[in-house]
Amino acid sequence: QVEAALQRAEQSEQPVAKAQVQQSMGRILAAGNSPDWTKIENLLKDSIAFHESGPALPLAAITKFELGKVYAQQGLAEQSQKMFNEALRQFQTLRMTWHIAQAEEVIAQSGGAVS
């Protein structure tokens, strides 16, 4: 199903659509039973790379936050804190107030320091 969704996004010739599908599929797969963490990480990292290469920095920050959640689900505290803090810094730079509050809350709940 993931491959079919990505193929349809590619066929649309809309690079943003593919990056959005990557982010969405990563989130969906992370919520499923027996997640393939490598596949999820690759989907989210590919989405981040695309969004950072263009005018979609808010989507890159949101996807970093999602990747932080994926790392937290795996018990990878250092990696999750790194992603949460990177996302928070981008949220602050972009003045994404709702996302700032969400990131600060997640960081505080996970025992990390808000930077």
Phi, psi and omega in degrees: 000321179298313181298320179296318179295317179294321179296317178296320178297318178296320180294336179289348182057032177241096183304326179296322179298317180297315180296323177292320177297318179301314180297312182297316181293323176300315179295317181295314181296324180295333181274352184275179176281139178051060182297144173271092188299323180296315179298316180298313180300316180296318178301312183292319179295321177296321178296315179300312182302316179296311184296326179286341181276355183220206186275015186253044181301324176300322179290327175296316180296316179297320181290325174298319178298317178296321178295323175301319177296320179297315178298320179297320178300331181271357182080019180267078188300315183297314180294321181294317179298321179299313181294317179300316181291322176297316179298315180301314179300318178292320177301318181294315179300320182271000180057046179267081192300317180297317181292325176301311180299318179297315181295316179299320179295314181295318179297315179296318180294330181271003177083008179272164178267134176285123181250000000 
